[in-house]
């Protein structure tokens, strides 16, 4: 999977999150409000300006070096969703 070889990062201001409504964030760069599921919201909380691989994100979230293939596919799908929403960016290693 080509997304598996990408590095993920954010080069924008943090989204403003609503503590009452989990998964809702306002992107000041675009003026858009996003309604995120649990996994995209969790990923967005650990991605910063330092480009990191899916493996490194896995370590940040779980402390493990690897996760099940199905979970990895879900993570990559969530990252692609965040990229399509212009909340994160990626580049190839």
The 8 nearest C-alpha neighbors of each residue, nearest first, counted from 0:
[[1, 3, 2, 4, 75, 72, 5, 71],
 [0, 2, 3, 4, 5, 91, 75, 92],
 [3, 1, 5, 4, 0, 75, 79, 91],
 [2, 4, 1, 0, 5, 53, 75, 52],
 [5, 3, 2, 1, 91, 92, 6, 52],
 [6, 4, 91, 2, 90, 3, 92, 89],
 [5, 7, 52, 51, 50, 89, 90, 91],
 [6, 8, 89, 50, 51, 88, 52, 5],
 [9, 7, 50, 48, 88, 47, 87, 46],
 [10, 8, 48, 87, 47, 11, 88, 46],
 [11, 9, 48, 8, 12, 88, 87, 47],
 [12, 10, 9, 13, 28, 86, 48, 87],
 [11, 13, 14, 10, 28, 27, 26, 9],
 [12, 14, 15, 11, 26, 27, 9, 47],
 [15, 13, 26, 25, 24, 16, 12, 27],
 [14, 16, 25, 24, 13, 26, 17, 27],
 [17, 15, 24, 23, 14, 18, 25, 22],
 [16, 18, 20, 19, 23, 24, 21, 15],
 [19, 17, 20, 21, 16, 23, 22, 15],
 [18, 20, 17, 21, 16, 23, 22, 24],
 [21, 19, 17, 18, 23, 22, 16, 24],
 [22, 20, 23, 18, 19, 17, 16, 35],
 [21, 23, 35, 40, 34, 36, 20, 24],
 [24, 22, 34, 21, 33, 20, 16, 17],
 [23, 25, 16, 33, 15, 14, 32, 17],
 [24, 26, 32, 15, 14, 31, 27, 33],
 [25, 27, 14, 31, 28, 30, 29, 32],
 [28, 26, 30, 29, 25, 14, 12, 31],
 [27, 29, 26, 30, 11, 12, 31, 14],
 [30, 28, 31, 27, 26, 25, 85, 32],
 [29, 31, 27, 26, 28, 32, 25, 33],
 [32, 30, 29, 26, 25, 33, 27, 28],
 [31, 33, 25, 24, 26, 34, 30, 23],
 [34, 32, 24, 23, 35, 25, 31, 26],
 [33, 35, 23, 22, 24, 32, 36, 21],
 [36, 34, 22, 40, 39, 23, 33, 37],
 [35, 37, 39, 38, 22, 40, 34, 41],
 [36, 38, 40, 39, 41, 35, 22, 21],
 [37, 39, 41, 40, 36, 42, 77, 74],
 [40, 38, 42, 77, 41, 36, 37, 35],
 [41, 39, 43, 37, 38, 42, 22, 35],
 [40, 42, 38, 44, 39, 43, 37, 45],
 [43, 41, 39, 44, 45, 40, 38, 46],
 [42, 44, 40, 46, 41, 45, 39, 87],
 [43, 45, 41, 42, 46, 40, 47, 39],
 [46, 44, 42, 43, 47, 41, 59, 56],
 [47, 45, 43, 8, 44, 42, 9, 48],
 [46, 48, 9, 8, 49, 45, 50, 10],
 [47, 49, 9, 8, 10, 50, 46, 11],
 [48, 50, 47, 8, 51, 9, 46, 7],
 [51, 49, 8, 7, 6, 48, 52, 47],
 [52, 50, 6, 7, 55, 49, 8, 56],
 [53, 51, 6, 55, 54, 5, 7, 56],
 [52, 54, 56, 55, 57, 3, 51, 6],
 [55, 53, 57, 52, 56, 58, 64, 65],
 [56, 54, 58, 52, 57, 53, 51, 59],
 [57, 55, 59, 53, 58, 54, 60, 52],
 [56, 58, 54, 60, 55, 59, 61, 53],
 [57, 59, 62, 55, 63, 56, 61, 60],
 [60, 58, 56, 57, 62, 61, 55, 45],
 [59, 61, 57, 58, 62, 56, 45, 42],
 [62, 60, 63, 58, 57, 59, 64, 56],
 [61, 63, 58, 59, 60, 64, 57, 65],
 [64, 62, 58, 61, 65, 57, 66, 60],
 [63, 65, 58, 54, 57, 62, 66, 55],
 [66, 64, 63, 57, 54, 67, 58, 71],
 [65, 67, 71, 70, 68, 64, 63, 57],
 [66, 68, 70, 69, 71, 65, 72, 73],
 [67, 69, 71, 70, 72, 66, 73, 65],
 [70, 68, 72, 71, 67, 73, 66, 74],
 [71, 69, 73, 67, 72, 68, 74, 66],
 [70, 72, 68, 74, 73, 69, 75, 67],
 [73, 71, 75, 69, 70, 74, 76, 68],
 [72, 74, 76, 70, 71, 75, 77, 69],
 [75, 73, 71, 77, 76, 72, 70, 78],
 [74, 76, 78, 72, 77, 73, 79, 71],
 [77, 75, 73, 79, 74, 78, 72, 80],
 [76, 78, 80, 74, 39, 75, 79, 73],
 [79, 77, 75, 81, 80, 76, 82, 74],
 [78, 80, 82, 76, 81, 77, 83, 75],
 [79, 81, 77, 83, 78, 82, 76, 84],
 [82, 80, 84, 78, 86, 79, 83, 87],
 [81, 83, 85, 87, 79, 84, 80, 88],
 [82, 84, 80, 85, 81, 79, 86, 87],
 [83, 85, 81, 82, 86, 80, 87, 33],
 [86, 84, 82, 83, 87, 81, 88, 80],
 [85, 87, 81, 84, 82, 88, 9, 83],
 [88, 86, 9, 82, 85, 8, 81, 7],
 [89, 87, 8, 82, 7, 9, 85, 86],
 [90, 88, 7, 6, 5, 8, 91, 87],
 [89, 91, 5, 6, 92, 7, 88, 50],
 [90, 92, 5, 6, 4, 89, 2, 1],
 [91, 5, 6, 4, 90, 52, 50, 51]]
